[in-house]
């Protein structure tokens, strides 16, 4: 599961790089190549789509990163597990 989420984060990161790259902060970018603003699906719709795609990819990266972090074992649990494998119980360790 962690491998799938890691691949998802990697792919979303690469796509986010490309999406941000095609944006132009001064209003041009890829959307200016589609013709006049009055055209159906013109500049405004393209800018909205690119903005939504940017935020969606960022959200995917954040959500997947949080899930991966939550699935990691806690340091205390790992130490307890190692000691129980050696034959000690958690109550014996405290004494």
C-alpha positions as CSV (number, residue, x, y, z in Angstrom):
1,X,0.0,0.0,0.0
2,X,2.8,2.4,0.9
3,X,4.5,1.7,-2.5
4,X,1.3,2.5,-4.3
5,X,0.9,5.8,-2.4
6,X,4.6,6.6,-3.0
7,X,4.1,6.1,-6.7
8,X,1.0,8.3,-6.6
9,X,2.9,11.1,-4.9
10,X,5.7,10.8,-7.4
11,X,3.3,10.9,-10.4
12,X,1.3,13.8,-9.0
13,X,4.5,15.7,-8.3
14,X,5.7,15.3,-11.9
15,X,2.3,16.3,-13.3
16,X,2.3,19.3,-10.9
17,X,5.6,20.4,-12.3
18,X,4.3,20.3,-15.8
19,X,1.0,22.1,-14.9
20,X,2.8,24.9,-13.1
21,X,5.3,25.1,-16.0
22,X,2.6,25.7,-18.6
23,X,1.1,28.5,-16.5
24,X,2.2,32.1,-17.1
25,X,1.9,34.4,-14.1
26,X,1.3,37.4,-16.4
27,X,-1.9,35.9,-17.9
28,X,-0.4,34.3,-21.0
29,X,0.9,30.7,-21.0
30,X,-0.7,27.8,-22.7
31,X,-4.1,29.3,-22.5
32,X,-3.2,32.3,-24.7
33,X,-2.6,29.9,-27.6
34,X,-6.3,28.9,-27.8
35,X,-7.6,32.0,-29.6
36,X,-9.9,34.8,-28.6
37,X,-11.6,34.9,-25.2
38,X,-15.0,34.8,-26.8
39,X,-14.4,31.3,-28.1
40,X,-16.2,28.5,-26.5
41,X,-13.8,26.8,-24.0
42,X,-11.3,29.7,-24.5
43,X,-8.8,31.3,-22.2
44,X,-11.1,31.6,-19.1
45,X,-12.1,28.0,-19.1
46,X,-8.5,26.9,-19.7
47,X,-7.2,29.0,-16.8
48,X,-9.9,27.6,-14.5
49,X,-9.1,24.0,-15.5
50,X,-5.4,24.6,-14.9
51,X,-6.1,26.2,-11.5
52,X,-8.3,23.3,-10.5
53,X,-5.8,20.8,-11.7
54,X,-3.0,22.5,-9.8
55,X,-5.0,22.5,-6.5
56,X,-6.2,18.9,-7.1
57,X,-2.6,17.6,-7.6
58,X,-1.4,19.5,-4.6
59,X,-4.2,18.0,-2.5
60,X,-3.4,14.5,-3.7
61,X,0.2,14.9,-2.7
62,X,-0.8,16.3,0.8
63,X,-3.4,13.6,1.4
64,X,-1.1,10.7,0.3
65,X,1.8,12.1,2.3
66,X,-0.3,12.2,5.5
67,X,-1.6,8.7,4.9
68,X,1.9,7.3,4.4
69,X,3.1,9.1,7.6
70,X,0.2,7.7,9.6
71,X,0.9,4.2,8.4
72,X,4.5,4.3,9.6
73,X,5.1,2.4,12.9
74,X,5.7,4.4,16.0
75,X,9.2,4.4,17.5
76,X,8.0,3.1,20.8
77,X,6.1,0.2,19.2
78,X,9.1,-0.8,17.2
79,X,11.3,-0.9,20.3
80,X,8.7,-2.9,22.2
81,X,8.3,-5.3,19.3
82,X,12.0,-5.9,19.2
83,X,12.2,-6.6,22.9
84,X,9.2,-8.9,22.8
85,X,10.9,-10.9,20.0
86,X,13.9,-11.3,22.4
87,X,11.6,-12.9,24.9
88,X,10.9,-9.9,27.3
89,X,7.4,-8.6,27.9
90,X,6.7,-4.8,28.2
91,X,6.1,-5.2,32.0
92,X,9.5,-6.9,32.5
93,X,11.2,-4.0,30.7
94,X,9.9,-1.4,33.2
95,X,11.3,-3.2,36.2
